[in-house]
Amino acid sequence: MSRIVSVETRDVRFPTSRQLDGSDAMNPDPDYSAAYLTVRTDHGDGLTGDAFVFTIGRGNDLQTAAVELVASGLVGADVEELLDDMGGTWRTLVYDSQYRWLGPEKGVMHMAIGAVVNALWDLKAKRAGLPLWRLLASLTPEELVALVDFRYLTDALTPDEALAILRSAEPGRAQREADLVRDGYPAYTTTPGWLGYSDEKLVRLAKEAVSAGFEQIKLKVGDNLQDDIRRMALARETVGPDIRIAVDANQRWDVDEVAPWIAELAPYGVAWVEEPTSPDDILGHAEIARRIAPVPVATGEHVANRVIFKQMLQAGSLSVLQLDATRVAGVNENIAILLLAAKFDIPVCPHAGGVGLCEAVQHLSMFDVVAVSGSTKGRTIEFADHLHEHFVTPARLQGGRYVAPQAPGGGMELLAESLEQHLYPDGPVWQEAAQ
């Protein structure tokens, strides 16, 4: 038996605003940040559980405090009891009445719970000596269903239906895992498309993306129509007719603004329109989807929980589901979302535009192809080429595809030196900027 002996939280921020990396129509100067958690036990193996919540700067201290509040409640807990019943652990955290009152199941506290859940999964995978995707894919359908909370979902997805989805994927698991290790998982890149980049930088990075093997890029849009038309035309001229170009408005528009704007961009070929309006507007997304068809609507990075995803799928609000590794309450809730997507036959293309999100979401998509959907058709993981060098096991790409990670864990562990350098506000990176 081992126990959790300490938790450590750190406010870690990277000054990406200096180069306008990550800039879009709603977030012009983000500093990619992590409310970072390390869980330590008294086990002799010395393994830690590491995870974080992604933010973009101001407010990361608030998120870090929430993570510490939730995580500190586990100090002294039996580690094996927590890890052996991750479904029960999830329910205990999410249904804590006082945390829940602050949501329920949304916002800072829900994301804080997600960091704790993800840190425990990281520890469980490290103890098993497996990458998280492979650990999840090794579980039986019954074990996976036991991880999911079906409260509020059964009008759309019952435990029996989820079990049937997982059992139908069982026969091909071994072959799909071998294919994944051999071929990797399709990726697209947002790197050329940040709104603050010059036209020259857009062209250079778009050319590099095509040379690297990406078959899709994404441009941020929504601030100025004429600028968007110019940048879209420039991108299309640069990448040629066969590379897909998605656009992302980052919630900028009212419902009635979307169709006329997209009509102006449509001649250049739009792979999908991402986050066209408020992430909470289920019916608004459905109306947008109707008006701009056949151009798909993609959304999900700011969707607060599995219940909103359920309703969006029921309403026809999206054609591409973009789950996020740190927005909901961790791995368990994302398994529920993957099962919902499989039930509605909607492809999952995770959001990964942020520090460490590429490292985290690849495990979810790879688990999905092996054990849930059984397919990469119409599926691709976002890749943003920023800050990977700060991770113990950075995401690797080859030929425009994610290489399946083999290192044990969930991939969210930052290097000790990077943590020290980027602590806010006292780390050297921030002290130098203040002088």
N, C-alpha and C positions, 0 to 999 in steps of 0.2 A: 504494500500500500504506500502511496505517496500523497503528499498534500501540496496545495498551492501555498507558497511561503511569502511571495511578494508579487506585486504588480507595479510596473513603472510606466508612466505616461509622459510623453514629450511633445511639445509644440514645435513641429519641424516645418520650415518654410523655405522654398526655393525661389529666388528672385527672377522668375520668368518674365515679369512685366518689363524688365530692362530691354529685352529683345522683342517684346510683344508676342512671344510664344503663347499660344492659347487664346489669343484675342478674338472676340466675336462681337456681334451686334449688341448683345446685352452685357457683356463682360469685357470691357476694352483693355483692362490692365491687370490680368490675374497673376497672382503669385501662387503657383502650385504648392499645396501644403498638405501635411498629413498630421492628423491627431493620432499619434502613434502609441501603441500599447505593446509591452513585453510582459508575458506571464512566466514566472519562475516557480519551479517546484523543488522539493527536497530529494527528488530522485537522483540517483548516482550518475545517470547518463548526461546530466548537465544541459539537456535540451530545453529550449524555450518555445513558447507560443507567441508569434509576432503577427500583428495585423494593424490596420489603421482605418480611419475615415478620411476620405479625400475632401478637401475644401480648396478655396482659391485665395486664402489670405485672411483678411479681417474676419474675426469670428472663429478662427481656428482654436483660439484659447478657450472659448466657450465650449466648442466641441470636445476639446481635450479634457476639460473639467468633467463633462458628462461621461466620457469614457472611464475616467478615473473613478467616478462615483459608482458606476455599474461594476467595474472590475474589482474594486476594493471589497465588494460584498462576497467575493469568492475566496478571499484569503482564508486559509485554514480548511477549505473544502477538500474532500477526497477526490483526487484526480481521476482515479479509475472509475469511480461512480459517475463523474461528469462525462467522461469520454465514452464509457460503455453505453450510455443512454443519451445520445446527443439530441434525440427528439424530446425527451423529458427535460433536458437542460434548457433547450430552446423555449419550451413552454413556461418553465419556471421563470426565466428572465423576462419574456415578453408579457406574461400575465401578472407580473408584479404590479399590484393595484396602484401603487404610488407612482412608479415610472409611467404606467399606462395612462394615468390621469393627464399626463403632460402631452399625450398624443391624441387619441390612442393609436399606436402603431404607425407613427409618422414623426418626422422631424428629428431634432437633435438627439433625443433619448432613444428613439428607435435605431438610428444609425450607430449610436454608442453601443447598444446591445449587439448590433451587427459586428462591430469590431471585436467584442468579447467572444462572440460565437466563432468568428473567423480565426481568432487567435487559438481557440481550443481545437478547431479543426487542423490548424497548422501544427500544433503539438501532436495531435493524434496521428497525422500523416508522417511526421518526423519519427515518432516512435515506431510506426509500422515500416519505416524505411522506404516509403513510397511517395511519389508526387501525388498531390491531392486528387487530380483527375483519375489516376489509376486506382487509388484507394476507393473512391466513390464508385468507380466502375466495377470494382470487385465485390460490392455488396449485392445481396440477393434482392429481387423485387420486393419481397416482404420487408427486408431491412430498410430499403429506401422509402417505402410507403410509411414506415414507422417514424421516419424523420420529419414528415410533413404534417402540419396542422391544417386539417380540412375544414375547420370552423369558418363559416362564411363562404365556402367554395362549393358546397355540395349541390347547389342548383346548376352548377356548370361542370364540376368534376368531382366524382365520388371516389372514395378509396378503392372500390372495386374497379372503376374505370382506370384509375391510375395504375393499379396492379396489372390490368390487362395490357396497358401500353408498355409497361416495363417487361412483362413476360413475352410480349410479341417481339421485343428487341433482343431477347436473350440468345436465340440461336446464332446470331451473327456477331456476337460481341468479340470473340477472339480474332476473327478476320478483320473487323473494323479497327481493332486496336493495333494490329500489325500494319494495316494500311496507313493508319494515322502516324505511327512511328516512322514508316518509310516515306510518306508523302507530305506530312505536315498538314496544317489546317489553313484554308484560304484567308487572306488578310486584305484589307484596303487601308489606304493612308490618308490622314488628315493633314499631314505635315506641310504640303504646299499651300493650304487654303486658309490659314489664319488671316483674319480681316485686316490686321495692322501691317501685314507684309506689303512691300512694294510690288509693282507688276514684275519687275526684274527678278525679284526673289521668287515670286510665284512661278514664273517660267522656268527658272533654274531648278527649283525643287520638283516641279511637275516632270521635267525631263529626267531627273534622277529617279523619280518614282517609277516611271516606265522602264528605265534601264534596269532597275532592281527587280522587275518582274511583277509589280502590282498591276492588277487589271481594273482597279477602281481607285479614284481619288475623291476627296470631298472638299468643297469650298464653303466657307462661312458667308452667309448673305443676310439681307434684311435691313441694313442701315440706309442704303441709298440705291434706288432702282437702277439708275444709269450706271453707277459704279458696278453693280452686280452684272448688268448686261455686258459691260466692257470686260470684266474679269472672266465671266463665263465664256465669252467669245475667245478671249486670249487663251484660256485653259484648253478649250476644244481645239483651237489651232495648234497648240503645243503638243497635246497627247494624241491627236488623230481621232478617227471616227470609231475605233474599236474599244477604247478605254471608257469605262463608265464614269460619269461625274455625278455624284450626289451633292445636294445642297442642304445646309443646316442653318435655320433661322434663329435657333436658340430662344424660342418662345416670343419672338419679337412682334408678331402680327395679331390683330383682331381677325376673327373668322372671315369677315367679308373682304379683307385685304389679300388673302392668300391666292385665290384663283387668278385675279388679274395679274399679280406679280409673277406667278409661275407661268402664266401664258406668255409673258415676255421672255422667260428663260427657256421655255420648252423647245424652241427651234434648235437649241444647242445640245439637246438630249439630257434629260434629268433622270438619274437612276432612282432617286427617291427624294422626298422633301422631309427633312428631319425637324422635329419640334417646332411646328409652324405656329403654335399658340400655347396658351397656358397648359401645363402638364395635368392640371386638375379638370380641364374641360373635356369630359368624355364625349358629350354630345357635339361640342364644337369640332372636335377631331373627326367625328363621324360625318358631320356635314362637309368639312373640308375634303375628306376622302371621297365623298360623293361628287363634289364639284370638280376636283382635279383629276379624277380617274381618266386614263389608266396610270397616271403617275402615282406611285405608291406613297403612302404616309408612313414614316418611321418615327417611333418615339419610345421613351421609356426610361431614359437616364435619370429623370427627376420624378418618376412615378414612385409614390411613397410606399406602396405595399402591394401584396398579391391580390388584394380585393379590388383595387383600382385596375390592375391588369385584367382581372376577370371581367370587369364591366366593359373595359375597352374592347376586349375580344368579343364579348357578347354583342356590343353595339356596332361592330365593324369599324372601329376608330383607327385601326392601324393595319398595315399589311406587312410591316417589318417590326419585330419586337426587340427593343434595345435595353435589355436588362443591364444593371450596374452592380459591381461587386460590393460596393460600400453604401449604397443608398437605402437598401432594405436591411432586414435583420439577419444578414449573413447567408451562409451556404444553404441552410435548411429552407429559408424562404425562397431562395433562387431555384432550388430544386422544385418547389411548388410551381414557380413561374414557368420553368421549363416544361413541366407536365401539362400545365394549362396551354402553353403554346403548341405542344404536341397534339393535345385533344382538338384544338381548333385548326391544326395544320398550318400554322403560321411560322415562318422562319425566324430564328433568333440570331441577331447580329449585334453582339454586345457593344456597349459604350466603353471606350478605353482612352478617351482624351483627358489624361490627367496623370499625375505622378503615381506610378505603381499599378495603375489599372490594367495595363497590358499584361503585366506579370500575374495579376489576380484572375482576370476574366478568362484567360486562355484555358484554365483548368475547368471552368464551367462549360465552355463550348466543347472541349474535348470529352468530358464526361457525357455530355449530351449526345454526341455522335456515336459513342460506343454503346451507351446503355439506355438512351431515351428515344430520341428521334430516329437514330440510325442513319442519318443522312447529313451531308454538307450541301445539298442542293439549295441554292438561294441563300446560303449562309456564308458569312464572312465576319471576321473580328477586326475592329478598328485598330489601327496602329498609329501612334504619334511618336515620333523619334526624339523624345526628350527624356533625359534624366535616368535612363536605364543603367548607366554606369554606377549608380548609387546603390544597387541592389546586390545582395549576396548571390542570387540566381537570376540574372537579368533575362528578360524575354529575348529569344533568338529568332531571327527570320532568315529564310533562304528562298530565293526565287519568288518573293512576294507571298510566302506562306510561313506561318508560325511553326517552328520546330517543336515537337512535343517534348516538354521538359521531363527530365529523368531524376532530378535531385529531389530528395524527400522534402515534403512540406507544401505549403500553399503559395509560395513565391513572393510573399509580401515583406520579407525581412530586409531591412536596410542595413548597409554596412555601418559598423560602429563609428568609423571616421566621418562618414556622411552625416550621421545623426549629430555628432559633436559639432561639426562645422556649421550645420544649418539650424541649430536650436534658435528659437526666436524668444526674446530679442538679443540674447547674450552670446550667441555663436559668432565665431570670427567673420563669417560672411556678412552678418548683419551689423556687427561692430565696425567693420571697415566701411560699410556704406554710410554709417552715421557720422563718420569723421569728416 
